[in-house]
Amino acid sequence: MYVAVKSADIRTSAAQTEAIAKWEIGFDRYENREFAEAFEIFGAIRKANSRDLAARRYAEICKAYATTAPSSKEWDDGIDNLSEK
């Protein structure tokens, strides 16, 4: 998920810059199947901003995967293929 926040016309606060850095670390952990660590990071992001629905969703996914990770064969670099509406 990408959001344009580093445009020359847009100024980011220190809190936004920190959240972006945390997100990048969390997503890196997620892609590398380090789900417990990613869960902690996305949880911290969510705690700092309760409106961050993407962080909530990734925290939920990571929590589930930390106990029952998808097999290497099922893992598609973290792409979540939706099969239900």
SVG drawing of the C-alpha trace seen along z (x, -y; Angstrom):
<svg xmlns="http://www.w3.org/2000/svg" viewBox="-19 -23 32 48">
<polyline fill="none" stroke="black" stroke-width="0.4" points="0.0,0.0 1.4,-3.3 0.3,-6.8 1.9,-9.9 3.2,-11.9 6.6,-13.1 5.7,-15.6 7.5,-18.9 4.1,-20.6 3.3,-18.5 5.1,-18.8 5.1,-15.8 5.2,-16.1 7.8,-14.4 5.1,-11.9 4.2,-11.2 7.8,-10.6 8.2,-8.3 5.0,-6.4 6.2,-5.9 9.6,-4.6 7.8,-2.2 5.5,-1.1 8.4,-0.3 10.1,1.8 6.9,3.6 6.2,4.4 9.7,5.6 9.2,8.0 5.9,9.1 7.4,9.8 10.2,11.7 7.7,13.8 8.8,12.4 5.2,12.2 5.5,11.8 7.8,8.8 5.6,7.3 2.6,7.7 4.3,5.7 5.2,2.9 1.8,2.7 0.2,2.8 2.3,-0.1 1.3,-2.1 -2.4,-1.3 -2.0,-2.4 -0.6,-5.7 -3.3,-6.2 -6.5,-4.4 -7.8,-5.4 -5.1,-3.5 -7.1,-0.7 -4.3,0.7 -2.1,1.1 -5.1,2.8 -5.5,5.2 -1.8,6.1 -1.7,6.6 -4.6,9.0 -2.9,10.9 0.4,11.1 -1.2,12.3 -2.9,15.1 0.3,16.0 2.5,15.9 0.6,18.9 -0.1,20.6 2.1,19.3 1.4,20.1 3.7,22.7 6.4,21.5 4.4,22.8 1.4,20.8 3.3,17.6 3.2,15.3 5.5,12.5 2.8,11.3 0.1,10.8 -3.3,11.4 -5.4,13.0 -9.1,12.5 -11.4,15.4 -14.6,14.1 -16.7,11.0"/>
</svg>
